[in-house]
Amino acid sequence: MKAEDLLWEFLPEGLREFFDIEKIEKTPSLFRITLVEKANLAGVPAPWQGKKIVSSSQDNVTLNDYPFRGRKGELLLKRRSWKFEGVDKWYRRTIDVKVPGTQLQKEFALFLKGYD
């Protein structure tokens, strides 16, 4: 098993379909994995299909994750959005990895809830 394949085993299920690993940062207090959303638009819904992309943007979302070897764990997701010619709304994939209203990864939030 390659090191990258092993790393994906520790990340939330389903992310590999939408993201690539950009970098891994390790400091004395932090372990951060940065994932960048793939530019692949396969499966785009009907209103956007076949239209020319006129603009795109990228937003960062930081999710708190399990502590890792005494360091704060973070996932930094670089999310993409696209603006298509003739469509008023921006297109952004629905990728459900955090608990609504928080910046906690879903599995981590459930883990913490067990201590409530």
Residue pairs with C-beta under 8 A, 6 or more apart in sequence:
4 21
7 21
7 24
7 33
8 15
8 16
8 21
11 33
11 35
11 75
12 75
12 97
12 105
12 106
12 107
14 95
14 97
15 35
15 95
15 97
18 37
18 38
18 93
18 95
19 35
19 36
19 37
19 38
19 77
20 35
20 36
20 38
21 33
21 34
21 35
22 34
22 35
22 36
22 78
23 33
23 34
24 31
24 32
24 33
24 34
25 31
25 32
25 33
25 34
26 32
26 71
27 71
28 71
29 71
29 72
30 71
30 72
30 74
31 68
31 69
31 71
31 72
31 73
31 74
32 73
32 74
32 75
32 76
33 74
33 75
33 76
34 76
34 78
35 75
35 76
35 77
35 78
36 58
36 78
37 58
37 77
37 78
37 79
37 80
37 93
37 95
39 80
41 48
41 82
44 91
45 91
47 87
47 89
48 82
48 84
48 87
48 91
51 84
51 85
51 86
51 87
52 84
52 85
53 82
53 83
53 84
53 85
54 83
54 84
54 85
55 82
55 83
56 80
56 81
56 82
56 83
57 80
57 81
57 90
58 78
58 79
58 80
58 81
59 78
59 79
59 81
60 76
60 77
60 78
60 79
61 76
61 77
61 79
61 98
61 103
62 74
62 75
62 76
62 77
62 103
63 74
63 75
63 76
63 77
63 97
63 98
63 103
63 104
63 105
63 108
64 72
64 73
64 74
64 103
64 104
64 105
64 108
65 73
65 74
65 75
65 105
65 108
66 73
66 108
66 111
67 73
75 97
75 105
77 97
79 92
79 95
80 92
80 93
81 90
81 91
81 92
82 90
82 91
82 92
83 90
83 91
84 91
96 106
97 105
97 106
98 104
98 105
98 106
98 109
99 105
99 106
99 109
102 109
104 112
